[in-house]
Amino acid sequence: MNRLILLVALVTALACSAAQAAPKIRVLYLDQSVGWRHAPVTRPKNSNGPTLSEIALAEIGARSGAFTVESTQDAREITPEKLKAIDVLVFYTTGELPISPEAWQAIQQWVSAGKGGFVGLHSATDTHWNYSGPGQTYTAFINGRFAGHPWTEGTPVTIQALGAPSPVNKAWPRRFAYAEEIYQYSDYDPAQVRALQALDFTETPLRRPWLVPVTWAREIGKGRLFHTNLGHTPSTWNDPRYRAQLLDAIRWAAHRIPGSAKPNPEEQALWALRSLLAYQGLPKTEVEARIARLAGTDKAWLLQTAARTAALRPLWPAKPENDKRTFEVAYQAVLADVLARSEP
């Protein structure tokens, strides 16, 4: 009996010690919509009750024991004083948020100093506001801005992990089929982030000849930022894999788990050229063989050519009936260079 009592006391002491060593992460979740309002951030009809995503984050935090979460739909609550009481900011937002220049400067300093982390969900890239103060604009900070979603809700896509396994992606298979609304981006700089997942157009019916990242991570000073394209569809929020990724993203942003955010622009460039070749309709085996040959090519050419594929996106006709000739001329020129360079 005495041994049992001692064992229980020891386990309790160890548990308390672990709890003291790693206090729960304090999350502030902003799901404010100044533009389009998505279903996961819409309050119940005739009610001020919690949104689907607010409930989901609270459940993830409670079941994991890793974090507590406070939710708000008013960006004005994010003040320098509020930042002192939290560890991670999570945004699922749209439109021109009412964040003052002083508050945005404070957020950037908070992240850069390693005092807090940032997690962006789905339409966090469809968020902006005018800012000309110290540091970066919000678009530069998150490294992308919504530029349309050819892959509307329920569109089948194939998502592929890039590079070495990442702790933030371990909930998903390295390659998997999914159905979601997927954004493409302007103002996306591959040199600033580590792309973790991207659309694979060799197995996605609706194709585009440029890179479409799905998740990425970056370091800003001593702080960490993670963004995911996923989260439009309510069913995604009920997917255990998505919930597990959000948990890992929050833990990673709070420096509770390791994981590289070193930019991988060359790998992204190869994936952009893979997208270009897949758009042309080449067989997957040929696409992969050509990309394997391009992996050893001149770095400057690779990055420049990937930038040319990104420049194709704004040339894409806004409507199906619009003239496509400008796009086609530019596309065929890049394609000819890539085909010539990747010949056996």
TAVEN-V481611 format. One record per residue. N is the residue number from 1. RES is the residue in one letter. PHI is phi in whole degrees, 0 to 359 (999 if undefined). OMEGA is omega in degrees with one decimal (* if undefined). D_LAST is the distance of its C-alpha to the last C-alpha in Angstrom with 2 decimals. Layout:
N,RES,PHI,OMEGA,D_LAST ; N,RES,PHI,OMEGA,D_LAST
This chain:
1,M,999,-179.6,75.43 ; 2,N,298,178.1,75.35 ; 3,R,297,-179.9,71.92 ; 4,L,296,179.5,70.68 ; 5,I,298,179.4,72.12 ; 6,L,295,-179.9,70.48 ; 7,L,295,178.7,67.11 ; 8,V,298,179.8,67.36 ; 9,A,297,179.9,68.41 ; 10,L,294,179.0,65.49 ; 11,V,298,178.9,62.93 ; 12,T,297,179.6,64.59 ; 13,A,296,178.7,64.55 ; 14,L,295,179.9,60.87 ; 15,A,296,178.9,60.07 ; 16,C,295,179.1,62.17 ; 17,S,298,179.2,60.56 ; 18,A,295,-179.3,57.06 ; 19,A,296,179.5,58.21 ; 20,Q,291,-178.7,59.68 ; 21,A,288,-177.7,56.54 ; 22,A,228,178.8,54.32 ; 23,P,296,-179.0,56.33 ; 24,K,299,176.7,54.99 ; 25,I,290,179.6,52.58 ; 26,R,259,-175.1,54.35 ; 27,V,251,168.7,52.29 ; 28,L,248,-176.4,53.24 ; 29,Y,253,177.0,51.55 ; 30,L,255,177.1,51.62 ; 31,D,237,-179.0,50.94 ; 32,Q,270,178.9,52.40 ; 33,S,241,172.7,51.31 ; 34,V,264,173.4,52.22 ; 35,G,256,-180.0,49.69 ; 36,W,299,178.5,48.45 ; 37,R,256,179.4,50.01 ; 38,H,276,-178.7,47.89 ; 39,A,302,-178.1,49.54 ; 40,P,294,179.7,49.04 ; 41,V,244,179.5,51.04 ; 42,T,263,179.4,53.72 ; 43,R,289,178.6,57.18 ; 44,P,303,-177.7,59.04 ; 45,K,301,179.2,61.00 ; 46,N,57,-178.0,64.42 ; 47,S,210,173.2,63.76 ; 48,N,255,-178.1,62.81 ; 49,G,289,-177.5,61.34 ; 50,P,292,177.0,58.02 ; 51,T,280,178.9,54.71 ; 52,L,304,-177.6,52.34 ; 53,S,288,176.6,50.05 ; 54,E,296,177.7,53.08 ; 55,I,297,-178.1,54.25 ; 56,A,299,-179.6,50.84 ; 57,L,295,177.4,50.53 ; 58,A,297,178.4,54.09 ; 59,E,294,179.5,53.40 ; 60,I,299,-179.9,50.27 ; 61,G,295,-177.4,52.29 ; 62,A,292,-176.5,55.31 ; 63,R,290,-179.8,53.55 ; 64,S,276,-174.6,51.38 ; 65,G,73,-173.8,54.18 ; 66,A,273,-175.6,51.63 ; 67,F,207,168.4,52.81 ; 68,T,251,-177.4,55.48 ; 69,V,222,171.9,54.76 ; 70,E,246,-176.6,56.81 ; 71,S,249,177.5,55.71 ; 72,T,210,173.0,56.61 ; 73,Q,243,178.6,55.89 ; 74,D,223,-177.4,57.26 ; 75,A,296,179.5,55.06 ; 76,R,292,177.5,58.25 ; 77,E,284,179.2,58.97 ; 78,I,275,-178.1,56.19 ; 79,T,237,175.9,58.24 ; 80,P,306,178.8,58.13 ; 81,E,291,-179.7,60.83 ; 82,K,296,-179.0,58.95 ; 83,L,298,179.3,55.86 ; 84,K,292,-174.4,58.04 ; 85,A,254,-179.1,58.62 ; 86,I,226,-179.5,55.05 ; 87,D,244,-177.6,51.83 ; 88,V,219,171.7,49.16 ; 89,L,260,175.2,48.99 ; 90,V,240,179.7,47.25 ; 91,F,246,163.2,46.69 ; 92,Y,230,-164.5,46.26 ; 93,T,223,170.6,47.37 ; 94,T,214,171.5,47.03 ; 95,G,81,-174.8,48.36 ; 96,E,271,-174.7,50.26 ; 97,L,289,179.0,51.84 ; 98,P,278,177.6,55.26 ; 99,I,255,-177.1,54.17 ; 100,S,289,175.8,56.11 ; 101,P,303,-179.6,54.56 ; 102,E,294,-179.9,56.53 ; 103,A,293,-179.0,55.20 ; 104,W,292,176.0,51.57 ; 105,Q,298,179.5,51.97 ; 106,A,295,178.6,53.57 ; 107,I,299,-179.7,50.76 ; 108,Q,297,179.2,48.17 ; 109,Q,294,178.5,50.33 ; 110,W,299,178.3,50.94 ; 111,V,290,-176.1,47.23 ; 112,S,301,-179.7,46.35 ; 113,A,281,-179.6,49.17 ; 114,G,80,-179.9,47.86 ; 115,K,275,-179.1,50.99 ; 116,G,205,177.9,49.18 ; 117,G,238,-175.6,45.90 ; 118,F,228,175.9,44.57 ; 119,V,233,177.7,42.98 ; 120,G,254,-179.1,41.91 ; 121,L,243,175.0,41.80 ; 122,H,42,-172.5,40.18 ; 123,S,275,173.5,41.99 ; 124,A,300,175.9,42.72 ; 125,T,274,174.7,40.11 ; 126,D,261,-175.0,42.29 ; 127,T,233,-179.2,44.95 ; 128,H,193,169.9,45.98 ; 129,W,194,-178.4,49.02 ; 130,N,289,178.7,49.92 ; 131,Y,207,179.6,49.87 ; 132,S,227,-178.9,50.06 ; 133,G,273,-179.6,51.44 ; 134,P,297,178.0,50.04 ; 135,G,87,-174.4,46.68 ; 136,Q,247,166.7,44.20 ; 137,T,290,178.8,44.58 ; 138,Y,298,-179.6,44.11 ; 139,T,299,178.4,40.84 ; 140,A,293,-179.5,39.42 ; 141,F,297,-177.7,40.91 ; 142,I,277,173.7,39.27 ; 143,N,73,173.8,36.11 ; 144,G,167,177.9,35.79 ; 145,R,222,179.4,37.80 ; 146,F,313,178.7,37.85 ; 147,A,225,177.8,36.08 ; 148,G,102,177.3,36.55 ; 149,H,221,175.5,35.77 ; 150,P,304,179.8,33.89 ; 151,W,267,-176.8,34.01 ; 152,T,283,-176.3,37.77 ; 153,E,309,178.5,39.92 ; 154,G,89,179.8,38.82 ; 155,T,291,178.9,35.35 ; 156,P,288,177.8,32.97 ; 157,V,222,171.3,30.15 ; 158,T,242,-177.6,27.85 ; 159,I,248,-176.9,28.11 ; 160,Q,236,173.4,25.80 ; 161,A,285,178.1,26.81 ; 162,L,257,171.9,24.67 ; 163,G,67,-178.5,24.45 ; 164,A,293,178.5,27.15 ; 165,P,304,178.9,30.09 ; 166,S,244,177.3,32.79 ; 167,P,302,-178.5,36.50 ; 168,V,281,-179.0,36.79 ; 169,N,248,-170.6,34.38 ; 170,K,294,179.7,35.58 ; 171,A,288,-176.4,37.59 ; 172,W,256,167.9,34.54 ; 173,P,297,177.9,31.85 ; 174,R,296,179.6,28.46 ; 175,R,218,-179.1,27.43 ; 176,F,204,174.9,30.09 ; 177,A,272,-178.9,31.12 ; 178,Y,211,175.5,33.92 ; 179,A,224,-175.5,35.99 ; 180,E,202,166.1,37.06 ; 181,E,272,-176.0,37.41 ; 182,I,240,177.3,34.52 ; 183,Y,273,162.2,34.72 ; 184,Q,248,-166.6,32.17 ; 185,Y,228,160.7,33.08 ; 186,S,256,176.0,33.79 ; 187,D,57,178.3,34.57 ; 188,Y,260,-178.0,32.05 ; 189,D,248,-178.7,30.79 ; 190,P,300,-177.6,27.98 ; 191,A,284,-176.6,29.11 ; 192,Q,261,-172.0,32.51 ; 193,V,224,170.4,31.81 ; 194,R,257,176.5,30.03 ; 195,A,287,-175.9,28.57 ; 196,L,257,179.0,29.36 ; 197,Q,216,179.5,28.45 ; 198,A,209,174.4,26.66 ; 199,L,290,175.4,26.21 ; 200,D,252,-175.1,23.17 ; 201,F,278,172.8,22.49 ; 202,T,287,-179.7,20.36 ; 203,E,226,175.9,23.84 ; 204,T,244,-174.4,26.23 ; 205,P,301,-179.7,27.55 ; 206,L,269,-170.9,28.47 ; 207,R,249,171.3,25.37 ; 208,R,220,-175.0,25.02 ; 209,P,271,177.1,22.00 ; 210,W,212,180.0,23.23 ; 211,L,293,172.6,24.09 ; 212,V,235,-179.7,27.30 ; 213,P,289,178.5,28.65 ; 214,V,253,174.1,31.26 ; 215,T,223,174.6,32.77 ; 216,W,209,179.6,32.73 ; 217,A,225,175.7,34.85 ; 218,R,209,172.6,35.96 ; 219,E,253,177.2,38.52 ; 220,I,237,-171.4,41.08 ; 221,G,63,177.3,43.08 ; 222,K,265,-176.0,44.37 ; 223,G,260,-176.1,44.02 ; 224,R,234,178.0,41.47 ; 225,L,228,175.6,40.27 ; 226,F,229,175.3,38.51 ; 227,H,225,173.3,37.69 ; 228,T,235,176.1,36.75 ; 229,N,289,-173.2,35.91 ; 230,L,281,174.7,37.70 ; 231,G,123,178.9,41.42 ; 232,H,292,-169.9,42.18 ; 233,T,271,178.6,43.23 ; 234,P,307,-179.2,46.41 ; 235,S,297,177.1,44.87 ; 236,T,298,-179.5,42.28 ; 237,W,291,176.6,45.24 ; 238,N,265,-179.9,46.47 ; 239,D,281,-179.1,43.18 ; 240,P,303,180.0,43.79 ; 241,R,290,178.3,40.21 ; 242,Y,294,178.9,40.64 ; 243,R,298,179.0,44.02 ; 244,A,295,178.4,42.67 ; 245,Q,293,177.9,39.98 ; 246,L,297,177.2,42.72 ; 247,L,300,-179.5,44.79 ; 248,D,295,179.5,41.99 ; 249,A,295,178.9,41.24 ; 250,I,294,178.0,44.92 ; 251,R,297,179.1,45.20 ; 252,W,294,-179.2,42.11 ; 253,A,298,179.2,43.42 ; 254,A,269,179.5,46.72 ; 255,H,64,178.5,45.14 ; 256,R,268,174.6,46.24 ; 257,I,228,-179.6,42.86 ; 258,P,281,177.8,39.95 ; 259,G,151,-175.8,36.49 ; 260,S,285,171.3,34.12 ; 261,A,240,179.3,33.93 ; 262,K,298,-178.4,31.74 ; 263,P,304,-179.9,29.53 ; 264,N,234,-175.3,25.83 ; 265,P,298,179.7,24.46 ; 266,E,292,177.3,20.91 ; 267,E,294,176.6,20.72 ; 268,Q,295,179.1,22.31 ; 269,A,297,177.0,19.85 ; 270,L,298,179.5,16.91 ; 271,W,292,176.2,19.20 ; 272,A,296,179.2,19.95 ; 273,L,289,173.3,16.36 ; 274,R,299,178.2,16.24 ; 275,S,298,179.3,19.44 ; 276,L,300,-178.5,18.12 ; 277,L,291,178.5,15.33 ; 278,A,294,178.4,17.96 ; 279,Y,300,179.2,20.47 ; 280,Q,291,178.2,18.45 ; 281,G,92,178.0,18.88 ; 282,L,293,176.3,15.38 ; 283,P,302,-177.4,15.84 ; 284,K,303,-179.4,16.14 ; 285,T,298,178.4,13.68 ; 286,E,290,177.3,10.87 ; 287,V,303,-177.0,12.37 ; 288,E,293,178.2,12.49 ; 289,A,294,179.7,8.96 ; 290,R,292,179.1,7.97 ; 291,I,295,177.5,11.11 ; 292,A,298,178.5,10.46 ; 293,R,289,-179.0,7.61 ; 294,L,286,-178.5,10.20 ; 295,A,300,-179.6,12.93 ; 296,G,259,-175.8,12.61 ; 297,T,279,-179.4,12.60 ; 298,D,301,-176.1,15.88 ; 299,K,299,-178.1,18.67 ; 300,A,298,178.3,20.52 ; 301,W,298,-178.2,17.73 ; 302,L,300,-178.2,17.10 ; 303,L,293,179.3,20.84 ; 304,Q,295,-178.9,21.47 ; 305,T,289,175.3,18.93 ; 306,A,298,177.2,20.41 ; 307,A,296,176.9,23.79 ; 308,R,294,176.8,22.86 ; 309,T,292,178.0,22.23 ; 310,A,297,-180.0,25.63 ; 311,A,289,177.0,27.20 ; 312,L,287,-173.9,26.38 ; 313,R,303,179.6,28.91 ; 314,P,292,177.4,32.06 ; 315,L,275,-179.5,30.87 ; 316,W,295,-178.0,30.88 ; 317,P,302,-179.2,34.05 ; 318,A,293,178.7,36.97 ; 319,K,230,-177.4,38.07 ; 320,P,304,-176.8,36.27 ; 321,E,277,-179.2,38.30 ; 322,N,287,-179.6,37.39 ; 323,D,297,-176.2,35.25 ; 324,K,254,-171.7,31.53 ; 325,R,295,-179.9,30.44 ; 326,T,300,177.0,30.23 ; 327,F,298,-175.2,27.94 ; 328,E,299,179.9,25.73 ; 329,V,297,-179.5,25.34 ; 330,A,294,-179.7,24.35 ; 331,Y,298,-178.3,22.04 ; 332,Q,296,178.7,20.15 ; 333,A,293,178.6,19.80 ; 334,V,293,-178.4,18.27 ; 335,L,300,-179.7,15.98 ; 336,A,300,178.7,14.71 ; 337,D,296,-177.3,14.01 ; 338,V,291,178.4,12.20 ; 339,L,297,-179.8,10.01 ; 340,A,296,-176.8,9.28 ; 341,R,288,-174.6,8.79 ; 342,S,256,176.9,6.43 ; 343,E,293,179.0,3.84 ; 344,P,301,*,0.00
